Amino acid sequence: MLVGKRILLIIGGGIAAYKALDLIRRLKERGATVTPVLTRSAEEFVTPLSVGALAGAKAYRHLFDLTDEAEMGHIELSRAADLLVVAPATADLMAKMAGGHADDLASTLLLATDKRVLLAPSMNVRMWQHPATQRNIKTLQGDGLLFAGPNEGDMACGEYGPGRMAEPMEIVAAVEAALAGGPMKGRHVIVTSGPTHEPIDPVRFIANRSSGAQGTALAVALRDLGARVSFITGPASVPPPSGVTVVRVETADEMRSAVEASLPADAAVFAAAVADWRVANASLSKMKKDGSGKAPILEFAENPDILARVSGMKAGRPELVVGFAAETDDVVAHATAKRVRKGCDWIVANDVRPATGIMGGAENAVTLITAVGAETWPRLPKEEVARRLATRIANALSGA
Ligand code: C5P
């Protein structure tokens, strides 16, 4: 529920603006107060009259006249809310935000606010995939903005791919998560997830079978307890959750620097299946058969152990550091030794022999290893493992 929560909803100029009308209704149904703002181009898609009528409040427009300023100054308007939501967040609006522009009411409010901002991007697939947009998204993620979507699917322009605005109820879930007052409120947690890809040459890489399902479920569970989650993911096959800060990486080294850039944190959970080795003699151009029948020899170098590095930090170490241990034999013995060797607080151990179907599957059977011993949980859906673990993390941080 969102009773008493104040949402400043900025509607950008895209075809998905029609979904913003439904979003207003859904937010209001849950007890939120919605103050709408339309950009100039938003008015080409929806009218201030319909937006204002649904919100039951004045719809502020790109033209911020002196009457408005007398009613409520733009600084006050940007700060009177509990959360700013931009839906649809167009490529242009995100570019402005990434560049710090303030040339209309929407961009000025976004620059002037001291509150969290949730973006629901919406654009054509090519615009979404354009390096400029991807660069802007990285910048905005680095600035701590939250994202809901976009989804993949059919688009109004007739193309298919990522760029569809998240559905109103998905945005509502992300709003609720952003405003959640759970036991992890005010806490920052880093979660790594997915595999890493270590290049052999520009087209080939070494990977593993991790889907990212357990890490994603954990990020969702921590988010739902009110934590601010930095979700650092390798190329996973499951999409990252909304309502968390997503940082996409490819290699172990990129993951290490993304983790370091996300510190400080109250807790860090390393669920990623990081490659232990990278190819030291990776080729800058595509390797080719030379006809001699001689196979290339790959040389390996050890990757940074992110878990061990963070666990061993002298200053600024997260209060709780949790590692995962995927083992194929003597699970508890190996994982117990690993906890000590890596210097982390807990290890979540699981048996990833192919017969278990755990790696890439929907369920997980884990043993939680702490300083006081090993606790084996029954086989459960990964979401349930995540909820239990998130609750344990919340209890540990609160000293319970
Ligand atoms: O040593 P092993 O790979 O089995 O350890 C697994 C744990 O260590 C996982 O939590 C994984 O995310 C983390 N790890 C890491 N950096 C590496 C290798 C593993 O953070 N280079």
Residues whose N, C-alpha, C, O or C-beta is under 5 A from the ligand:
A	BS01	C5P	F270 A271 A272 A273 V274 A275 D276 N303 P304 D305 I306 L307 V322 G323 F324 A325
